[in-house]
C-alpha cells in the first residue's frame, strides 16, 4: 500500500511544531519540513530543513532553520535528480546555543569540488576556525 496525502510528524513535547509533507503514489512531492536528527535538545529538534520534493528527490532550494533563522542550505538540481549543486553551507556535528560549526563550499553534480572552508559561527560574530 502506497502512502498518499499529507503525512505529519510531531516531535517531543512541543506539539505546536509539526513536520512532514505530502505523498503522491508513494513518492514525496511538494513542500516538506523535516527535523535534522543530529540536532536535538530535550527531545526537541533544534534544527530542521525545509524545501521541495519532486518524485521523492529533493530539488531546488533547501534551507536549514534554527530559531526561525536560516543557518545554512543550498540547491539541489531542478531535474529531480536529488543531487546538490552550487554553493552550500552545511552543518557540522558541533552545534549549541552559543554557536555552530559550518562548512562552506561548492557542489557539482552531487560531489564536493574545490576548497571547502570550515567556519565557527558564534552568534553575532563570525570567524574562521
Helices and strands as residue ranges (DSSP letters): E 5-10, E 18-24, E 27-35, E 40-41, E 44-45, E 48-54, E 57-66, E 69-76, E 84-95, E 99-108, E 111-122, E 125-128
